């Protein structure tokens, strides 16, 4: 499928009437990127319904050229972190770099762990940050590592996936607060699908030195992408509903939590044979004030914040620590953009933020996206309440390249 082209700014509005129809979701980027690494480590297998997101296509291209002198992870966090472990433990001698923003995202926790396992990795710039120089691998004596769980679960997943290649196996002892735990569970499930022996306990992950085997796998549709359609059903006129094919009741994706988080915001989820149907609940069923924890699903925070503001539900949000080191400082970005609409995201106490909007108004404001795909898509549903302009709409290429076309087909005017 051809890649869409985008204007510098996209004007978006809803013509009226309930939102109805079917929307096609991208395949899960999280599953796709893990499956590509595991396919490479297993030496084969067919992957069906791979994500068309830029991150996944980038991972696919880079893995197809294992002897490259320089690997550019661009702005893709999973690509940077997964490739760091993959290239290091498979003994590659190469440079791994990324965009200016990527070079500001810490990677020292992962590099320190890989060094203990026997990787020869150096920093080409600031200590603890990309770009990295990888200079081969000599298995060390260490098979047990203490790894902080409070920075990014992607570090843990990266180590887990190369665990079967470590001669003595790998035992990860997780310290501190553990964020995004469902992503660790997803990684373990996919590893087992490719033949690995892995056990996940509360603060302990054990990977046996059992080699991977080639396996076929079909990627599930993306629950993170589904979150934006939940928001649209919540903000749409009475009677709005949408059909989302490709989602599974038994899912490995932690962002399936969106169906529980959106229930107090007025969206009910019905599983059908080929996916789900989202239905708007009567306004009287919405909560007035609710607390939500995003420790295990931080990518849903922006969507919930915007939806809560637009529906008049006050939400106390905790578990937002990792949002500071994403594509942008997502907390600051949310505060800036919500403020344009008369809403606020305020720090009420340590680690807790409250989103509220005593007088939300949508009347042609321009939304800055901060090079962040989730900012663009989280704010897009506000077009159901009035005209908005979305700056740099091309950022959706990162995870949902055809998002704007799906909105057009659903009836949005652009």
N, C-alpha and C positions, 0 to 999 in steps of 0.2 A: 504494500500500500504506500502511495506517495506521501511524503511529509507535507503537511499544510504550511501555508505561508501566513504571516500575521502582520497587521499594521503596528505602528508604534504605540497607539492607544486604541482600545476597543470600547465603543459605546454600546451599552447593553440595557435592554428594557424588556418588560413583559407586557404583551398586548392586552391581557385581561382574560378572565375565565379560569377554571381549574386547570392545574397541570396534570396531564394524562399521557399515557403511552408507555413505550419501552425504551430504555436507554442501555447502550452497550458499554460495558466496563472494560478497562484494560486488564490484562492478566496481572497477577500479583508480582510486583517488582521484587519484593522480599523473597518470595519463593523462587522466582526466576534466577536471581543473582546467586542464591545458594546452590540451586540445581546446576547452574553452569560450572561453578567451581567443583562440585562433586562429580559431574560428568567428566571433567578434565582429570580429576584425581583417579577416577575409576577407569579411565581409558575407553569410554564408550557409553552407549545408551542413547535413545531418542527422546528428545524433549519436545512436547507438543504444547501449543498455545503459549509460547514464550512472550513475555511482555514486549511491546513495541516502544516502551519508554526509553529515553536517551541513555539512562544509566545502564539498562540491560543490554541495549545494542552496543554500547561502549565496552561493556564487559566481554561480550561475545567477540568483538573485533580484537580486543587485546589478547584474549586467550588463544585466538587463532594465529597469533604471531609470537610464540613463546621465546624466540631468540632475539627479540627487539632490544636495541641498545637503550632506548628510553620508553618508559610506559607513562602515558599522561592520563591520569584518572580524572582530569578536568574538575568538575565541582561535585563529583559523586562520592559521598562518604563510604558507602558499602564497597565500591570499587577500590578505593584507596586502602581500606582496612583489610578486605578479603585478599586483595592481590599482595599486600605486604606479607601476610602469612604464607600464601600460596607460593609466591616467588622465592621467599626466603627458605622455606623447608624443602622445596624442590631443587635448591642449590643454584638458582639463576644468578648471574652476575649482570646487573643492570641498574638503571636509575629509575626511580618512581617519583613522579611529581604531580602537580595539579594547578588549578587556578590560584590567583592571589588569595582568595578567600580560603581555599583548601590549605594553603600554606600557613594559615592562622589557626587551623583546627588541630588540637593536640593529638599526638600519636605515641607519646613516650611510654605509656603503660603497655601498649602492645609490643613496641620495640624491645623494651626491657625484658618482657617475658620470652620473646623469640631469641634474644641473645642468650638467655639462660639455657634454652634448649639446644643451642649450638649455632645459631645464625650469626653471620658476620654482617652487621648493618651499621652504617655510619650516617651522620647528618651532614647534609651539604650546606645547610644554613643554620637557623636557630636550633639550639639543643631542644629536643623533644617535639619537633615539628618537621613536616616534609619541607623540601624534597629529601629523599632517602637514597643512599648508595648501598646496594645489596652486593655482597662479595662472597657468596657461597655459603655452604652449610656443612658443619662437621658435628654429628650428634654428640651432645654432652652427656654428663652423668645425670643431669636433672630430668626427672619425669613428673615431679610434683611442683606445682607453682601456686603461689598465693597471688590472686589477681583481684584488683579493686572492681567492684561491680557498679560503682556510682558514676562512671563517666559515660560509657556506651556499651550496651550489650553486644554491639558489633565486634568489639575487641574479643569478647568471650567466644562468640560464634566463629570468628576467624581462627582462633586457637583450636577450638573443638574440631573444625573441619580438617585440619592438618594433623590431628591427634593420631589417627591410624598409621601415619608415616613415621612417627617417633618410635625407635626400636623398642623401648620399654613401655610404650603406651603413654597416656597422659592423664594426670590427676590434677584438676583445677580446684583449688580451694578459694571460694569467693568470699571476699571481705567487704565490710561496710554495707551500705545500702545497695540493694540490687535493683536496678531499673530495667524496665522492658523485659521482664522474665519470659513472657510468651514467645519472644523471638528466640530465646535460648531453647525453649521446648520445640519450636518449629525446626530449628537447626538439627536437634537430636532426631526428630521424626524423619526428616529428609535423609540424614546420615544412615539411619537404619534401613531406609528404603534402598539405599545403595550398598547395603551389606555390612555396614559398620556395627560394632558392638559398643553401645554407649549407654551410660546410666546417669540420670540427672536426679540429684537429691536436693535438699533445701539449700545447702551451701557447698555442695561437692558435685563435681562432674567428672566421671571416669570414662575414659575412652581406651579400649583395648587395642593392642597393635595388630588388629585384624584388617587385612587389606580390603579396599572397596571392590565391588563387582559392578560391571556395567548394568544399568537398569533403565527402563523406559519410565517416563513420568509425564502426566498432563497437569499443567499449572492451573490452579484455581483462579477465578476472577478476583479482583483486588477489593478487599473490604475497606481499605483506606479511601479508595476512589468512590466507593459506594457512599461514604459519609457525606459527600457533597450533594448527592441526590436525597439523602435523608433531610439535609438542611433545606433543600428546595421544596420538598413535600411539607415540611414544617412551616415554611414561610409563604407557601402558595395560598391562593383563595380556597375557601371551603370546598371540600370534595376532591382535593388534589390527591393523586396516587400515581405511582410509577412502578413498572415491572423491571427488575434487574436480573437478567439471566446469568448463569455461571457461578453463583454463590452456593456454598455447601453448608448444610446444617452442621455436619461434623467437619469443622475447619481447623487447620493448624495456625491460622492467622490470629494474632492477638487483637487486631483491630475489629474483629467481629463484635467486640464490646460495644461498638457504636449502636447496636440494636437495643442494648440496655440503657445506654446513656441518653438516647433520643426519646425513649419512652416518656419520661417526665416532661420533655419538650414538645410532646404532642404527635409522635409518629409511632405507629404500630407496625410490626414486622410479621408477615405471613410467609412461611416457606411453602413453595409449590414444587412441582416435579423438576423444573429446570432452573430454579433460583428462588428469588423472593419477590413479594409484592409489598410495597410500602404504602400505608394508608394514613391520611391525616386524621387524627382524633379530634373530637369536639374540643373547642377552646377551654371548656370547663374542666377537662381532664388534665390540663397542664398544671405543673407544680408552680407554687409561688416562689419558693426558695429551696434550693437543693444543694447538697455537697457532692462533689465528684473527685475521684482520685485518678490521675493520669500517669501514675508511675509505670504501669504496664502498657500504656497506649498513648505516648506523648504526641504522636502525629495526629491525633484526633482533637487536640486541645484548641487549635485555631478555629476549626469548624464549630465546635461546641460554643466557644466564646461568642462568635458572631451570631449564631442561631439563638443563643440565650438572650443576647442584647435585643435582637429583633422580635422575639416573642414575649419580651417583658419578664422573663424568668430570671431571678437573681441566682447566680451559681457561684459557690465557693469552690475554687479549684486548687488542688494540691498535686504534688508530683510533677511540677513543671521544670525541675532543675536542668534537665538536658536541653530545654528549649533555648538556652543562652548560647549553645555551641552548635546549632544547626546551620542551615544555609545562611541564615542571618540570626541576629538576636531576636527570636520570635516574640519574646515578651515585650521588648521595646517596640517592635514593629506593630504588634497588636494594639498597644497603648496609643501609638501615634494615629493609626488608621481608625480605630473605634472612636477616638475623640472627634474625628471629622463628622461623625453621625450623631453626636450627642451621647455616646456611650462611654463607659470607662472600665478599665481593668486596673484595680488598685491593690497594692500590697497591704493587707489588713493585719497580718501578723507574720511571724517567720514562716516561710515556705507556703503561705496561703494567699491566693489572690482572689478578689471578688469582681465578677463582671456584672454590671448593671447598666440600665438605660432608662432613666426616668422619662426621657422625652426623645426617643430615637426619631430621626428624620432622614429621609432619603430623597434628595432633590438635585441630582446631577453631580455629586461629589466625585473627585478623582482619587482612585485607590492606588497608592504606590505598592509595588510588589517585592522590592528589596532583593531581586534575583532569587526569589523563593516561590516555587510552584504552588506551595500550599497557601500562601497569602492570596494569590490570584484566585484560586478555586474556593477558598473559604469565604471570601467576600462576594463572589459572583452571585450567590443566591439573593443578595440584597436587591438585585434588579427586579425581583418579584414585588418589591415595595416602592420602586421608583427607578428612574434612570440613574445609572452610574457609569463612570469611565474607568476602565482597568488599564493601568500603564504596563507596558512591556508584556503583553499577553503571551508572548512566545515562551515564557518561563514554564508553561505547562508541559513542554516537551520532555521535561525531566521524568515525569511519571504518567501523564495522561495526554499524549500528543493530540488526540482528537476530541478533547473536552469541549472546545468551543463549537465544533461541528455537531456534537451530540446536543448541545444546548440549542443550536439553530434548528435541528430536526425536531426538538421538543416544543418549539414554537417561540423561542426568544427572538427578539428583533435586534439586529446588530448593524 
